[in-house]
C-alpha cells in the first residue's frame, strides 16, 4: 500500500529531454520510474529537440496551463541550402539550392521575423484537423487546410556561422514553431533551410541550471514497497514547488477560515488594493500555497484552481 504522504506528491521536475524520444515518451518513463499516475508535460518538444521540458507531478498538473502559455527560449542550428519534408533533419530532402546571401543580407532578413508575425504550422505537427493530428495526413502524402497563427518573436539573435550552418537564439511566445521560422527564413533568402538541432533553454522564468537528466532518474525497477518509497523520496528532493509556476501572480495571504471556504468552492469577500484578475493564494503565517483565485471588481475572491485540499 502507498503511504498517504506519497499520494500528496506534487511539484515541477525540470527535465532535460534527450534527443530521439517524444515528450509523451518522457511522461511514460517518469510514471514508470516513480510509480505515479498523475504526470504531464507542459508543451511538447519534437523528438529531434533537447532541453527543458517541465514535468508537472500530482496536483501541479492543474497549473500546467500557465507554463503552456509562457514564453520560451531556444538555441537552434540551421542548415541553409537544403529543404526537408518536416523542416528538420528527420525529414526527407525535397530540395537543394545554392546559398549565395551575404552576412549583412542574412542579418537584415532576421528583422523580418522579429515581433508579431503569422506562421503556417508545418504539416508534420500535432495540431489536429477534424480530430486527427496533421502529421498523420502528412505521412500519407496529404496536405490539408491550416490556419495561420499569430506568434510573437521577442528576440532573434545571430550567434555564429560555420559554412552553411547558422546558429540562432530565439525568444518567443507560446505556439511558435522554430522549424517554421527556419523554413520561412530559408525561403525568404531563396535557398531553403531546415533545423539540424534544437535545444530549449528556458520556459517562463525557470533556469536551465536546474535541469535533471532522464539517465539520472533511471534505476532498475523493483516492485517492493521499500524501493517504491525510496524512489519517491528521491523525487520529492528534486521537485520544485508548485508555487513556482505562478510566482509572477500577486499573492493573497488568508486565514485558515478564509482558505477553508475557498477550498470548499465558496467565494469570499476580500478587501484589498489588488487589481482585479488572477491571484496566488497562500494560507497562514507559513504562507502555504494552495491555489489560484480570481479577484473581481466587486471585491470577491472566486476559486479557480485549488491544488491543496487539506482542511
N, C-alpha and C positions, 0 to 999 in steps of 0.2 A: 504494500500500500504506500502511496506517495504522501509524505507528511504534508500537513496543511500549509506550512510556511513555503514549501516549494511550489504549491499551486498559485501562490501570490507573486511569483517572479514576474517582474516587468522592467522594461528599460530599453535602451538602444545599444546595439552592438554595431560598431563601425567596422565592417568587414572590408578587407582588401580583396576584391573579387579577382580570381585568376583568369587568365585568358582561356578560351575554349569551352566554357560552360555558360549556360543561361542563368539569369537571375533566379528563375524558378528552381533550377537545379540546386542553387545555393541554399534556398529556403528549405528544400527537402533534406539537404545534408545537415543543416542546423537542427531541424526537427529530429533527425535520426541520432545525431551526436548527443543531444541534450534531453532526449525523450520528452519533447514538448509538442503540443498540438497547435497552440496559438502563436504563429510566427508569420511575418510578412515583410516583404521588401518595400522600399519607398521610391520606386522609379527604376525601370529596367535599364540594364546595361546590355548592349549587344554582346554576343559570345566573343567577338574579337577584342572587346574592351576590357580594361582592368581598372582597378582603383576603388574609390569609395562607394560602397553600397550599404547604406544604413539599414539595419535589420531591426524591426520592431518585435519585441517579445511581450507576450501576455497582453495586458490591458493597454499597453503603449500602442498597440495596433490601431486603437481608436483615434490616435493622434497622427496617423500616417499622412493624412491629407495636408498637414502643414509642411511636411517635407516634400511631398509630391509637388506642391505649389511654389516651392522655394527656388532661388537661383542656384545654378551650378557653375563650376569652373573646370575646364578640360584642357589637357595638353594633347595635341594631335600631330601625327606625322602624315603628310600627304604626298602622294606621288603624282606629279603632273606629266601629262602626255599620254596617259592610259586611263580609259574609262571602263568600268565594270558594271555588271548587271545589278549588283547590290550596293554600289557606291563604295565598296570596301574590298579588301584583298581576299575575302571569302568568296567573292562572286566570279563570274566568267568574264574574261576580257572581251569587250564588244567593239572597242575602237582604240587605235593607236595613232597619235598625231605628233607633229613636230612642236617642240617647245621653243618659242622664239621671243618671249616677252623679256623686257629689261627689268632690273630690280626696282627702278622707280615706277614702272608701269604696274608691277605687282603691288607695291605699297599703295599706290593710288587706287587699285582695284579693291583693296580691303575696305576703303571708305564706303564703297557701295553696299557693304554688308554690315556696317555699323548702325546701331539704332534699331528702330522698329521696322521690321521687314516682313514680307509674306513668303512662306515656304510651302511648296507642294510636297507632302510626305512621300517618301520612297515607297514603291510597291512592296519591297521587302521590309515590311514593318508590321507591328502587332495591331495597328489601328484596324477597326472592323468595318466592313461594308456588308450590309444585310446580315449582320451577325457572324460573319466569317472573317478571320484575320486576312489582311491584304497579302501576306506572304504565301498563303495557300493558293490564291489566284495566280500569284507570280510564278510559283513552282509549276503551274500548268501552262505557263506562257501567256496568261491573260493579263490585260491591263484594264482596270476599272476606274470609274469616276472617283476623284478625290478632291476634297475642298482645300483651298489654300488656307493656311493657318498663320495668324499673326503672332510673331515672336519678337522678343527684344534682345538684341545682341548688345550688351552693355559695353563690352570692350573686346576687340580682336587684335592681338599683338603678334607681330612677326618675331620669331625667336632666332632661327638660323636657317641656312640653306646648304645642302650638300648635293651638287649636280641638280637633278630634277626632283629631289626630295626636300620638302619645305616643312618646317616645324612652326606651329602656331599655338598660342594660348588664348582660349576663348571663355569669356564670362558671359553667361546667357540666362534667359528666363526659362521657366518650365516649358516643356513641349518642344524644345529646339532639337532638331536633328543635325548633329555635327556632320554626318555623312552628306546631308543635303547641302550644307554650306560649302563643303569641299567640292562636291559635284558641280554646284552652280558657279563657284569661283572658277573652276576649270573651264566651264562652258563660256563664261564671260571673257576669259583670256584666250579662248579659241583653241584650246589644246586638250581639254578634258582633264579629269583628276579623280583620284579615289583615296580613301583612307587606308593607310598601312597599319598604323597603330593608334590607339586612343586610350587615354587614361584620365579618369575623373579624379580631380584633386580636392574638390570641395563641394559640399552640399550645405546650403544655408550657412551657418556660422561654424560648422564642425571643421576641425583642423585634421589634416592628413597625418599628423604626428600620433594620433590615437588609433590608427588602423591596426586591425588584428588579421593575420593571415589565416586562411582555412586550414593549412597544414598545422598551424599552432594549436588549433582546436581539436584536430583529429586524434582519436585514441581507439585502440581495439574495443569493439563492442562486447560488453559482458553484462548480461541481464540480471545482475544481482542488485539487491536493494542498496547495499553498501556502495557499489560502483555508481549507481544512478545518483545517489545523494552526493557523493564526492564530485562528480562531474557537474552537478548543478551548483555546488558551492563555487566551483571554478568559474562558471558562467556569471554568477552574482558579482564576483570580484571584477569581471571585465565590463559589466554593463554601465553605461552612462544613465543617469536618472531620466525618467520620462519628462520631468520638468524642463530638461534642457531643450526639448523640441520646441517649446513655446516660450522660451526665456525672453523673447522680444515683446511679449504681451505685458501690459501693465498688471501689477499684482493687486489682488484684493484679499486682505487677510481677515478671516472671520472667526467668530467664537464657535465653540462646539455646537451650541444650539442652532446657530445660523446655518452652519455647514450641514447639520443633520437634515434640515428641511430641504436643502438643495439636493442632497443625496437621495432623498425620497421623491425627487422630481417636482418639488414645490418652488415657486418663485418667492423671493423675499424683497421687501423694501429696504433700500440701502442708500443712505445719503452720502454722497461723495463728490469730489471735484473731478472725477474721471470723465473723460469724453465718452460718449456712447459708442458701443462696439464690443468686441471680444475682450475678455479679461481672464487672467490666470488666477485660479482660486487656491488659497492656502488656508490652513487651519491652525489656530492656537499659537502659543509662543514659539513652538518649534517650526512653525510655518510649513507644515507638511502639505505638499501639493496633492490636490485631489480632483482637479478637473478644470473645465472651461465653462464660462457663462457669458451670456450677452447682457451688457448693461444698457438698458434702454433709456429713452428720453424722459420717461416718467419716473426714473429713479428706482427701477426694479432690476434685480439680478434674476435672469432666466437661465436655468441649467441647460447647457448644450451638449456637453460631453463629460460625464462623470467616470473617472477611471479608478477611483478608490472608494469602494462602497463600505469600508469599515465604519461601523457605527458604535 
